[in-house]
Amino acid sequence: MIAVYDAAGCEIGTADRATVYRDGIWHASAGVLVRSGDGERVYVHRRTDTKMVFAGMHDCLAGGVVDPGETPAQTAVRELAEELGIVLPADAPPLPLRASASWDGSWQGTPMRCHLFAYELRYDGPIRHQPEEIVDGWWWTDAELRAHLADPTWPFVPDTRILTDQLLA
């Protein structure tokens, strides 16, 4: 079950993830842009081919959908730990919100409606991929990522693509 939202961005209930994706129900997702400590590089990864949406595509956010009763900021911290093995201390300051948008579009012929929230973390420690979600990852400069994003055929998750101008500003 995941949190269901209205078009204005308010949580209004819950629904099964498959139903939300199939029917294009508004929901929310949150992710974290991981930058090197000096801010010069971003961590980019490739999703597994078994993901329910955007399988095999690249992304620069560790993230996922908001669970019922969870804030987007809580989702971001949870997903950071799950996908990249980066566990923040309980007393860590909140991650700064870097970008947000709403996506009312389509994916593979079905409607996709999602409120997007992106946070940022400066980090130089170890990264451990969750094998069910991430195949590989590497550090790129903003310029390297922008060069790949300039190719509209490069398989990059479309919801993060909406946020990249804000993220790389």
Disulfide bonds with the S-S distance in Angstrom:
none
